Amino acid sequence: MSAHPTLAMGQDSAVSDTVKLYFWAAVVLLIAELIGSISIPLGPGKVVLLPMIWALLLGAGIGLAYKRMPAPLAVSRAAQVRSATILQYALLVFIAKLGLVVGGSLPTVVAAGWALAFQELGHFVGTIMLGLPVALLLGIKREAVGATFSVGREPSLAIIGERFGMDSPEGRGVLAEYLTGTLIGAVFMAVVAGFIASLNIFHPYSLAMGAGIGSGSIMAAAAGAVAAQQTPEVAKEVMALAAAANLITTTLGTYFTLFISLPLAIWGYRVLEPLIGRTTKASNASSAVTEDVVDEPVELGWGGRFSAWFAAGALALLANYVAANVLSPAAFLGVAVMIASAFIGELLCQLFRRKVPAVCWVSLVAMYMTSPWCPLSPQITEAANAVGIMAVITPMLAFAGLSIAKDIPAFRRLGWRIVLVSLTAGFGTFIGAVFIAELFH
């Protein structure tokens, strides 16, 4: 007989929830990849619904329906909390993939010039200078930090997940920013960039640099709207500069966000909230409750972390196979490299007592592996390229979807306010970078 029956039952429940989550994540990912990408024309642009969006929505639907499902299949609130924790560690695999992509481009980044480097300040300071005051005036509380410290792309999810946990007001804020930017960000920025370009206030090259905010779809939409109003020669330069700016944002963005904009957002919230913060319906979002009992945040040991990494890698291989209809030995090696990068980065983070976040260590390890200074760089690059970046992102959004149902009451209270804040932050990052680029042009 077990000396600790309650502990044993808790461990059995955790294992059961984990297995259930991995099962549903695989089902969701498979359906999302089979649906594929769908383009919806909208005004001067279009909305592209990628598999990652279907994964997010399907996962959320499964979580919302848990009371109507048989107990063995239901993703309970406790399982949803566990999914948020699994997401926190699975995101390190995505960070590794990003580092592997960026490593080979380091010489390009170094040669890009000061204008492109300094516009990064505009990207992230702009989100806070405009987005944070608007959020506070609308009565949004701690969610404002997550929603305005960056444009809320995948690395931002990892940073907030590690610092605050995805099951936190800041986690809800960055996820709301991510949802808004993914669903309507490209169309919004295409309209904004095209309109500003038509005013002839800024040089087209400055607008191009501002378009590279770290999202490929938003960059393409915004730069395309600017390029459409230029001569063919200038249009070509606009797209090239936007791509370079996007590369630098992808490369340096994690560090700017982590060491500059997130501390600035936290400080700004602490100073401004007592001065201009208001109390509205959105102010109660952080304390939104349901009839269920909210479980304590889940901590994963090394076994749980490896489980999350291997699950993320296996799901990435599944997504890669469904999307490309091919599964080469190089893809398995690429996933193994990503998992190894996540492990080494997490280990270094522990050894240095978390003074430097894991996302930094993971990205540094991965960047070195494909950099010109690594002897095995060509082989590792080939393996990493065998796994598409979207195949790595979609599993992350499946776990995010499975964890999001518990936060629906809070999202309802935030409502249209968080959408307005997200769009304001997106505009702020664009116009801030444009101003910086104009100064250096």
Secondary structure, DSSP 8 states (H G I E B T S, - for coil): --S-HHHHHHHHHHHHHHHHHHHHHHHHHHHHHHH--EEEEETTEEEEE-HHHHHHHHHHHHHHTGGGS-TTT---HHHHHHHHHHHHHHHHHHHHHHHHHHHTTHHHHHTT-HHHHHHHHHHHHHIIIIIHHHHHHTT--THHHHHHSS---HHHHHHHHHHT-SSSHHHHHHHHHHHHIIIIIHHHHHHHHHHHHHTT-S-HHHHHHHH-SS-HHHHHHHHHHHHTTS-HHHHHHHHHHHHHHHHHHHHHHHHHIIIIIHHHHHHHHHHHHHHH----GGGGGGG---SS---------HHHHHHHHHHHHHHHHHHHHHHHS---HHHHHHHHHHHHHHHHHHHHHHHTTTSS-HHHHHHHHHHHHHSTT-TTHHHHHHHHHTS-HHHHHHHHHHHHHHHHGGGHHHHHHHHHHHHHHHHHHHHHHHHHHHHHHHHH-
